[in-house]
């Protein structure tokens, strides 16, 4: 009888182990969380060593992307940095006025800890965003030549965050971009005047949670909640006897 019980137990354990392993491989019980780019230091712009564009690579379940790129052509008196979202990516934006004209598609900046739900409600967001631009030229007034130059956009900044969303409705995913930007209001094509955008990093939460700007990891939950204790146990079984012992030890009260 004891031998039959041990055999039955081994069979049940093997079945649970296979079930746990299969669920993990299939992603059925895999815990969603923060997808983080890791530290980046990519300079997009006109300074020596800067690149002409940056692309995030696939994001979210439909492999959407976002990009930042410089705009300026040989002989042009306009240099700019813009961002674009491909697929269902949109940026949080703000309205800025320049030379008497208002535009809503300028990048909006946030401090660390900002969340989409509390900071972007009622704010416009678009798949196309302007970061900043520099313009210059020469003209004549009353027979007197003179030069003009100006900048538009959010102006120079360091260690700020932009917020973006992927998708819409209940399936929306939320993320942030860590950025610095330099631009100088001056005349001429000197690359040192910018604009230059530095992408320091980005992240989004593939569970749909409201990710705080700067958050790079899913909060640690060392004690399983009742709802997922069973699936955690299955994962432990899938790891074999050693994993099962660790799981049992973790469940014992301190």
ABEGO torsion letter per residue (X at the ends): XAAAAAAAAAAAAAAAAAAAAAAAAAGAABBBBBBBAEBBBBBBEABBGBBABBBAEBBEAAGBBBBBBBBEBBGBABBBBBBBBBEABBBBBBBBBBGGBBBAABBBBBBBGBBAAAAABGBBBBABBBABBBBBBBBBBGGBBBBBBBBBEAEBBBGBBBBBBBEBEAABBBBBBBBBBBBBBBBEABAAAOBBBBBAEBBBBAAGBBBBBGBABBBBBABBBAAAAAAAAAAAAAAEAAAAAAAAAAABBX
